[in-house]
C-alpha cells in the first residue's frame, strides 16, 4: 500500500538532514485523485495548490484546463523545491460553456437540469514536473458523457447530499445512488478527474516509478463499459 502524508508531514520530512529520495507530490486535495493514484501503487504525498481558477476572458476551455493543471503543479513546486510534482484539472463543457464547481445548491440544481438527457464533454489535463532532471510531461484527455433522464426529485436528493458542491459540472460520475451517466465515450477515470492511463504515462516520462497498470486500477461503474486502457493494451 502506498504511503501518504499530509502537508504538515511534508514540512517535517523536508527538514530532515538524512539523505533520502522524496516521494512524488500530488498537487491536489481531491479524495478521488488520491484514491486513483493509490490504485497505481505510487508512493506519494499531498500538497494542495492554491491558485486562481477563473477562466480568462476569451480563453478556450482546452487552454483553460491545460493552464490550470500547469499552474497548480508549478505553484506546489515553488513551495517544495527539488520535489517531483503531479497536478490535474478537470472541466465540464456544455455547448461550449465551461461548467465549474457550483457556488451553491441552487446553481448545482440548475447545472444538473441543463446536463440531463444530453451529451457533454469532460476535459482532464495533467502536468508533471521533475526538477532534478528539468523534465516535464503533460497530457490532455477528452471524454464525451451522455447523461440519463434523471428526475427533478433525483436532482433534489443528490444536491441535498452535498456531493455536487465541490465538483465540476455538479456531479460525480461514480456516485452509486445518483449514477448520472447513461454512457461514456472515452475514459471513465478521466471523467472522475484523473485519467489513469495518462497519469501512468506522464509519471513514467519524468522518471517516477509506477508499479501498477491503469487497466487493472480503473474500475468503471457497471453499465458504463470497460476500461479504455484494455483497448490500448490489446493494440500493443
C-alpha positions as CSV (number, residue, x, y, z in Angstrom):
1,X,0.0,0.0,0.0
2,X,1.5,3.4,-0.9
3,X,2.4,5.7,1.9
4,X,0.6,9.0,2.1
5,X,1.5,12.1,4.1
6,X,-0.4,15.3,4.7
7,X,1.1,18.7,4.2
8,X,2.2,19.0,7.8
9,X,4.2,15.8,7.4
10,X,5.8,17.2,4.2
11,X,7.4,20.1,6.1
12,X,8.8,17.7,8.7
13,X,10.2,15.4,6.0
14,X,11.9,18.3,4.2
15,X,13.6,19.4,7.4
16,X,15.3,16.1,8.0
17,X,19.0,16.1,7.4
18,X,19.4,12.5,6.4
19,X,19.6,12.0,2.7
20,X,16.5,10.4,1.1
21,X,14.6,10.1,-2.1
22,X,11.4,12.1,-1.6
23,X,8.1,10.7,-3.0
24,X,6.1,12.4,-5.6
25,X,3.8,15.3,-4.5
26,X,0.2,15.1,-5.7
27,X,-0.8,18.8,-6.1
28,X,-4.5,18.1,-5.2
29,X,-6.7,17.8,-2.2
30,X,-9.2,15.7,-4.1
31,X,-10.1,12.4,-2.4
32,X,-10.9,10.9,-5.8
33,X,-7.5,11.6,-7.2
34,X,-5.8,10.4,-4.1
35,X,-7.7,7.1,-4.3
36,X,-6.9,6.6,-8.0
37,X,-3.2,7.3,-7.6
38,X,-3.1,4.8,-4.7
39,X,-4.5,2.2,-7.1
40,X,-1.4,2.6,-9.3
41,X,0.8,1.8,-6.3
42,X,2.7,5.1,-6.4
43,X,4.3,6.4,-3.2
44,X,3.2,10.0,-2.9
45,X,2.5,12.9,-0.6
46,X,-0.2,15.6,-0.8
47,X,0.1,19.4,-1.0
48,X,-2.9,21.3,-2.4
49,X,-2.4,24.1,-4.8
50,X,-3.9,27.5,-4.1
51,X,-4.4,29.3,-7.4
52,X,-7.0,31.5,-9.1
53,X,-9.0,29.1,-11.2
54,X,-11.1,31.7,-13.0
55,X,-11.4,31.5,-16.8
56,X,-9.8,34.4,-18.5
57,X,-11.8,36.5,-21.0
58,X,-11.8,34.7,-24.4
59,X,-9.9,31.7,-23.0
60,X,-10.9,28.5,-24.8
61,X,-11.9,25.6,-22.5
62,X,-9.0,23.4,-23.6
63,X,-6.5,26.2,-22.9
64,X,-8.1,26.8,-19.5
65,X,-7.8,23.2,-18.3
66,X,-4.2,22.9,-19.5
67,X,-3.2,26.2,-17.9
68,X,-4.7,25.3,-14.6
69,X,-3.0,21.9,-14.4
70,X,0.4,23.5,-15.1
71,X,-0.2,26.4,-12.7
72,X,-1.2,24.0,-9.9
73,X,2.0,21.9,-10.5
74,X,4.3,24.9,-10.6
75,X,2.7,26.6,-7.5
76,X,3.3,23.5,-5.4
77,X,6.8,23.0,-6.9
78,X,7.7,26.5,-5.8
79,X,6.8,25.7,-2.2
80,X,8.7,22.4,-2.3
81,X,11.8,22.9,-4.4
82,X,13.5,19.8,-5.7
83,X,10.4,17.7,-5.5
84,X,8.6,15.9,-8.3
85,X,5.0,17.2,-8.7
86,X,1.9,16.0,-10.5
87,X,-1.2,18.2,-10.9
88,X,-4.5,17.7,-12.7
89,X,-7.5,19.8,-13.6
90,X,-10.9,18.8,-15.0
91,X,-13.7,20.9,-16.6
92,X,-17.1,20.1,-17.9
93,X,-18.1,21.8,-21.2
94,X,-21.7,22.1,-22.4
95,X,-22.5,23.9,-25.6
96,X,-19.0,25.5,-25.5
97,X,-19.6,26.8,-21.9
98,X,-17.4,25.7,-19.0
99,X,-19.4,24.5,-16.1
100,X,-17.2,24.8,-13.0
101,X,-17.9,23.9,-9.4
102,X,-21.4,25.3,-8.4
103,X,-21.4,28.2,-5.9
104,X,-24.4,26.8,-4.0
105,X,-27.3,24.3,-4.2
106,X,-29.3,26.5,-6.5
107,X,-26.5,26.6,-9.1
108,X,-25.9,22.9,-8.7
109,X,-29.6,22.2,-9.4
110,X,-29.5,24.4,-12.5
111,X,-26.4,22.7,-13.9
112,X,-27.8,19.2,-13.4
113,X,-31.0,20.2,-15.1
114,X,-29.1,21.6,-18.1
115,X,-27.0,18.4,-18.3
116,X,-29.9,15.9,-18.1
117,X,-30.6,13.7,-21.2
118,X,-27.8,15.4,-23.1
119,X,-24.2,14.7,-24.0
120,X,-21.3,17.0,-22.9
121,X,-17.5,17.0,-22.9
122,X,-15.2,16.4,-20.0
123,X,-11.6,17.6,-20.4
124,X,-8.9,16.4,-17.9
125,X,-5.4,17.8,-18.1
126,X,-2.2,16.6,-16.3
127,X,1.1,18.3,-15.8
128,X,4.1,16.6,-14.2
129,X,7.4,18.2,-13.3
130,X,10.7,16.7,-12.2
131,X,13.1,19.5,-11.2
132,X,16.0,17.1,-10.6
133,X,16.2,16.5,-14.4
134,X,14.2,19.5,-15.6
135,X,11.8,17.1,-17.2
136,X,8.1,18.0,-17.7
137,X,5.3,15.9,-19.2
138,X,1.7,16.9,-20.0
139,X,-1.4,15.1,-21.2
140,X,-4.9,16.1,-22.2
141,X,-7.8,13.7,-22.0
142,X,-11.2,14.1,-23.7
143,X,-14.4,12.1,-22.9
144,X,-18.0,12.5,-24.0
145,X,-20.6,11.7,-21.4
146,X,-24.3,11.2,-22.1
147,X,-26.4,11.9,-19.0
148,X,-29.5,9.9,-18.3
149,X,-33.0,11.4,-17.9
150,X,-32.9,11.7,-14.1
151,X,-35.9,13.5,-12.5
152,X,-36.1,16.7,-10.5
153,X,-36.7,14.6,-7.4
154,X,-33.4,12.7,-8.0
155,X,-31.6,16.0,-8.5
156,X,-33.0,17.4,-5.3
157,X,-32.0,14.3,-3.3
158,X,-28.5,14.4,-4.8
159,X,-28.0,18.1,-4.2
160,X,-29.2,17.7,-0.6
161,X,-26.4,15.2,-0.1
162,X,-23.9,17.9,-0.7
163,X,-21.9,15.8,-3.1
164,X,-22.2,18.1,-6.2
165,X,-20.8,21.2,-4.5
166,X,-17.1,20.5,-4.9
167,X,-17.3,19.0,-8.4
168,X,-17.0,20.5,-11.9
169,X,-20.5,20.3,-13.6
170,X,-22.0,19.5,-10.2
171,X,-21.8,15.7,-10.4
172,X,-19.6,12.7,-9.7
173,X,-19.9,10.0,-12.3
174,X,-19.0,7.4,-9.8
175,X,-21.8,8.3,-7.3
176,X,-23.5,5.0,-6.5
177,X,-27.0,6.4,-5.8
178,X,-27.4,9.2,-8.3
179,X,-25.4,7.4,-11.1
180,X,-25.9,10.3,-13.6
181,X,-24.4,8.9,-16.7
182,X,-26.1,6.7,-19.3
183,X,-22.9,6.0,-21.3
184,X,-19.4,7.3,-21.9
185,X,-17.2,7.6,-25.0
186,X,-13.7,8.0,-23.6
187,X,-12.1,7.5,-20.2
188,X,-14.1,6.7,-17.1
189,X,-11.3,7.7,-14.7
190,X,-10.8,10.8,-16.9
191,X,-14.4,11.8,-16.2
192,X,-13.5,11.3,-12.5
193,X,-10.8,13.8,-13.0
194,X,-7.7,11.6,-13.2
195,X,-7.2,9.6,-16.4
196,X,-5.1,6.7,-15.2
197,X,-3.6,5.7,-18.5
198,X,-2.3,9.3,-19.0
199,X,-1.3,9.5,-15.3
200,X,1.0,6.5,-15.6
201,X,2.4,7.8,-18.9
202,X,3.4,11.3,-17.7
203,X,4.8,10.0,-14.4
204,X,7.0,7.4,-16.2
205,X,8.0,10.2,-18.6
206,X,9.6,12.2,-15.7
207,X,11.2,9.1,-14.2
208,X,8.6,8.3,-11.4
209,X,8.1,4.5,-10.8
210,X,4.5,3.4,-11.4
211,X,4.2,-0.2,-10.2
212,X,0.5,-0.7,-11.2
213,X,-1.2,-0.8,-14.5
214,X,-4.1,1.6,-15.4
215,X,-6.3,-1.2,-16.9
216,X,-6.2,-3.0,-13.6
217,X,-6.5,0.1,-11.4
218,X,-9.5,1.5,-13.3
219,X,-12.9,0.2,-12.0
220,X,-15.7,1.6,-14.3
221,X,-19.2,1.6,-12.9
222,X,-21.3,-1.3,-14.0
223,X,-23.2,-0.5,-17.2
224,X,-20.7,2.2,-18.4
225,X,-18.4,-0.2,-20.3
226,X,-14.9,-1.4,-19.7
227,X,-11.7,0.5,-19.0
228,X,-10.5,2.2,-22.2
229,X,-6.9,1.1,-21.3
230,X,-7.9,-2.5,-22.1
231,X,-8.4,-1.5,-25.7
232,X,-5.0,0.3,-25.6
233,X,-3.3,-2.8,-24.2
234,X,-4.8,-5.0,-26.9
235,X,-3.3,-2.9,-29.6
236,X,0.3,-3.2,-28.3
